[in-house]
């Protein structure tokens, strides 16, 4: 069996996912092909993985590398996207240009001005991956998308790329752990149902041995010595809306119009002990630092500590568990991003939702969740409108739809007037032009 990693130079993440896969005994004769457009990145991750695999004595694993995407995908049963189109250079523009207009993002990879532009770069590349999957992959190949903006990319791949695609994220697992800690219970004993859209998913059910525990969450989070300081926005949303959200304080803050629109208010809501709690441009900073550290270590990869491929060290990332379930028949229950098709009744049927899902010998199965609580659905629907326009803009190279998406974005619209949004979009298009082939004619027309 062959698994292709596209954008494998996403070094830390690729290394973790490969380790997870090769932890499964039935998957230890897998062919793994790494692809990246940057040969130096590709060499780095190949050398590190080759050493990990050798040290774990997995001689039947076939590891290869290529800069040819179609060659990597040829014959693959699973294709995993970890691409970041434009790398950190483009990501910096996603964060720093909006900041000049007062649009203050912690991350900038989902919606808001940065996430919208990220989608304009990513979706054409995702379409290229889908084209190669249809032309060269194994029959019924599964596309596992980790690339952000996850919902937009997954929407484009399924609806316009014509490829069975699951969007994968780890937000649900992390919030689940927090809830268990607040309740003082082991995480496996806390049964959750989470539903919504990626990065705006809601814990609509929290039970312990059949007993509803949701009414204990607000008091528990408020008195928790750490979460009460680090998760002020999530706690405030829980208090006002009635449901806890999957995403970190920093992530959640930029999807809403309420917490980052006035500079003098931001410090009230964020905690500086870690970037993830809301630091302005925090994710960009830590990505730069992590990249520099890995590059230095990778140059001396033989001295780098080997990852041990053991069940104990396996992460909670969905990818390896899905592949294990599909290949062995073992039942895996996780939360996946899929086309809605009525799973959530009060969200559009064609949008991408994040809902419970099962992977086993029968394939991927998605249950009917029903309606979200009305305020949760309203928040999600505002973001879905932005996602829809962003996907269409990226596919059509339509600057008007792009600007409309930014105008309707909750935080961008809370900070900027319509003329400012139009100019912000033009500034970002010009600055990121080398990654935006579909907008070249329009960008040339700009003075």
N, C-alpha and C positions, 0 to 999 in steps of 0.2 A: 504494500500500500504506500502511496506517495502523498505527502503533505507539502504544499508550497507556501512559503512565507513571503509575501510581497511587501517591500519596504522593510526588509529584515534588519537594516541598519539602525532601527529603533532598539538599540542594543540591550538595555536592561530588560525590557519587556519581552523581546524575542527569546532571550536566554531563559527567562522564567517559564514561558509557555512551553518551550522545548523540554525543559526539565520535567514539567508536569506531565506531558505526554509520555515521555520515556520512563516515568515511574510505573506505568501500567504494564504488567508483564506481557499481555497480549499485543502490545504496541512496540515491543522492543526489537522488531525486525523491520521497522518503518524506514522508508526512504524520505529524507527531509531535504528539500531544496530551498536554499536561501537566495532571494533576489533583492537587489537594491541598485539604484541608478548611480550610486556613488561607490566606485571600486574600493576606496580606502575604508569606508564604513563596512563594506561587505567583507573585506579581508579581516577586519578587526573581529567581527562577530563570528566569522567562520573559524578563526584560530581559537577563540575562546570556547566555542561549542565543541570543536574537535577535541580539545584537551579535556573538557568535561566528560564527553562520551567515552574517551579512552580511559580516563581515570575510573569511570564507573563500570569498566569492563563490558561494554555493550558493543562487541565486535561485529554484530549482525546489522547494526544501524548503518545505513548508507547516507552520508552527509555530502551534499554538493552545493555549489554556488554558481551564480550566473548574473549578468547584468541584462539578460534577455528575458523579459517578462513572459512572453509566450512559451519559451523553452521551459521556464520554471513551472508553468501551469500544465504543460503537456502531460497527460496521463494522470494528473493529480485527482485524488478522490475528495480531498479537502484543500481549500484555498483560504489562507488566513491573511487578512489585510491589517497591517500595522503601519501603514504609510502616514507620513506627516508631510504633505505637499508644501514645498518651500522651506521646510526645516525651521530652525529657530530664527533665521533671517526674516522669513515671512511672518512668523508668529509674533516677532517683536513689533512689526508694523500693525498687526491686528490690535495690539494693546496700546502702543504709544501714540498712534495718530488719533484714535478716539479720545484719548486722555486730553489732547489739546482742545477738544470741544467740550470737556467736562464729563465725558462718558467714562466713568471709572470702573474698570473691570478687575476682578481678582484673577480670573482664568481666561475667558474670552475664547472658548472652544465649542460652544453649543448654540446659543443664539446671541443676542446683543450684537453690536457692530462687528466685533471681532469674529464671533462664531459664524455670522452671515458671510463674511468675506472668506473665512476658512472653507465654508461650503462651496463658494465659487471656484476655489482652487481644487478642492478635493473631488467634486462630483464628476468633472470630465475624466479624471484619472480612474475613478470607480467604474465609469462607463467603459473605459478601455480594458479594465480587468474583466468585466462581464463579457465583453466581446471575445477575449482570449479564452475564458472559461467555456463559452459556447462552442468555440472553434477547436479547442485542443484538450480540455480536461476530460476525465473519465465521465461516462454517462451518469447523469443524476448527481454530479459533484455538488457539494455543499460549500457555500461561501460564508465564512465566519468573519464578520467585520468588527474589528476593534477600533477602527479609525474614526475620529471625531471630525465634524459634528455627526454623532452616531446616527441619530434619527434621520437626518437629511440624507446621509450616505446610504443607509439601509432602505429608505423610501425610494431613492433613485435606482438602486440596484434591483430591487424587486419589481418595481412598476415599469421602469423604462429600460433596465438592463436585461430583464427577462431571466434572471438567475435566482434560484432559491437561496435566500440570504437571511442569516440571523445576525442581528446586532447584539454585541455582548459588552457588558459593563459590570463593574464590581460594586456599585453604589448600594445595591440592596443588601449585600452581605455585610458591609461595614455598618450600616444603620441597624441591621438586625443585631449585631454584636453590642451596639450601644444600648439598645432597648433591653436586651438580656441583662446587661450590667446594671442598668437603672432598676430593674425589677429584682435584682439579686438572685438570678436564676441561671443555670447552665444554658448556653445558647441552643443546644439541640432540643431542649425541653420547651422552648418558646416557639410556637407555631405561628407563622405569619402568612398573610396574603398581601402582596404589594402590587399596586396597579397604577398606571398613569402613562406618562411618556418619559423617555430617557432623561435623567437628571431632574425630573419633576414627577417622581413616582411616590405613591402614598401608602403608608402601612394601614390599610383599611381593616385588617383583622390582626389582632395580637391575642393569642390564647395560650394558656398553660393548663394542660390536662383538661381541656374542654372549657375552661373558665375564661371569660372575656377579661383581659387585663388593660384595655385601652384607658379606662378611667383612672388608672394609677400612673400613667406616663407623665402628665404635666407636673404633678407634685414631685415625682421622682427625678425628673430632669432639673427642676428648679433647686432641689436641695443637693444635687450631686456636686461634689467639691470641684470637679474639673469641667464637666459639661455645662454647668451653669455659667461659667465664664467663657468657654470656647464656642458655645452654640446658641448665642443670644437670639439670632435671627430665627433659627429653627424652632427654638422654644416659643418665640413670639408668634410665629406662624401656627404652631401647635395650639397656642392659647386662643388665637383669633379665628382660625379656620377649623380646628378640632382634630387635625390629623398631622402626624409626624412625617416629614419628607426625608427621602433617601439621602439627599445631597448635603455636603458639608456646608458650614456657615458661609464660606466664600463663594462656592458654586451657587447656592440658592439665592444669595443676595443680588446677583446680577441678572436673574431671570424675572425679577419683580420690579415694580416701579417705585417701591417704597423706601428702600434703605440706603441707596448709594447716590441719590440725586442731588444732595446738598453736601458740599465738602465738610461743613462744620458738624454734620450729623454722623459721618462715616465712623469716626473713632468710637462713637457711643455703642456701635453694634459689633465691632470686630475685636479680635484678640490677637496679639502679636507674638504669642508663643510659638506659632507655626503659620506658614503662609496660608494653609488650607482654611484657616479661620477668617480670612477676608482681606489679607494684606493687598494693597493696590499693586497690580502686576506681579503678585507673589509667585504664581506658577511659572511665569517666564523666568523669574530670577532663579528658582530652584532647578528648572530645566537646564539653564546655562551652567549652573554650578555642577549638576550631576553629569552633564555631558563632558565638561572639562575634566572632572575626576575620572570618568570611565576611560576617556581617551588616554590619559596618563597611565592608568593601570593597564589598559589593553596593549600599550606599547611593550609592556613587560608581562604579557599574559601568562607566561610560564610561572610567574611568581604569584599570580592571582589565586585566591583560595577557590578550590574546586567546589562546585555545587554537588551535593550528594543526592542522588536520585532515590529517595526513600519516601514511603507513604507519609511519614511524619512531616517531611519537608514540602509536601505537595501543597500548592496554594489553593485558594477558593475560587480562582478564575474559572469561568464556566467552560472554556474551550476544550480542555482535555477531558473533562467529565462528559461533555456532549459526544465527543468522538468515542470515548469508552462505551457510552450507552448504546450508540448506534452500531458499534462493531461487535460488542459482546452480548448485547441484550440486557445488561444490567440497567435497572431503572434509575435515571437521574432526574431529579426535580430541581429546576432552577428558575430564574426569571430572564426571559429573552425578549428582544425587540423584534417585533414581527408586524406585518400589515394587519390592521385591526380586524377587518371582516366580521364585525359584530361582537368581538370578545368584550369590549367595553361599550355598552349600549349608547351612552350619551357623548361619545367622541366619534368623529367622522369615520366611516368604514374604510376609507382609503388611506388614512394616516398610519404612522408607525406608533405602536403602543408597546410599553414594557409591562409584561404580564407573566404570571406563572406558566411554566411549560415543562413538558416531559420529553426526555430522549431515551429511547430503548430500541429493541429490535423491530418495533413497528414504525420507527421514524420519529418525527417531531410531532407532538400533540399539544394543542393549545386549548385550554378549557374556556368556557364562557364565564366571565367575571360578573357581568351585569353592569348596572350604572354606577359610576363614581358618585360620591357625595357632591352635591351641587357646587359648592365653592371650589372643590378640587378640580372638577370638570371645567369650571369657568377659567381657572388659572391655566390649565392645560390647553384649552381651546384658543386662548390668546397666543400661546407659543406655536400652536399648530398652524395658525394663520400665517405667522412669520415663516415657519418652515416651508409651507406650501409655495409661497411666493419666492422664497430663496431657491428651492429646488428648480422651479420653472425658470427663474432668472439664470441660474447656472447652466441649464440645458439649452436655453434659447439665446444666451448672451444678451439679455434684455436689461439695459440699465434702468429703465423705468420701474420694472418689477423689483429690481434690486433695491432701489431707493424707497419704494413702497414698503418693502419688507423692513427696512431700517426704521421707517417712519412709524410703523405699527409695532415695532419691538417695544416692550414695556419700559425698559430703562432708557434706551436711546430717545424714545419719544417723550419721556418724562423730563429729560435734560435739554434737548435741542428743539428749536423751532423747525418748521418744514424747510425754509431756505438753508438753515444750517445742516440739516440732514442731507440735502442735495449736494452741498459742497463737501461734506464729510465723505460721502460715497465717492465723489469724483476724486478727492485727494487720495483715497485708498486705492481706487482703480489705477490711478497713475503710478502710485508708489509700488504696486504689486503687479504691474503690467506683464512682467516676464513669466508669470505663472498663470496668466489669464488669456489663453489663446482665443477664447470665444468673444472677448471684448476688444480685440485689437482695433477694429475699425472705429469703434466709438472713442477709444482712448486717443487715437490719432486726431480726432476732431476736437479734442479739448485744447484750449489754449493754456 
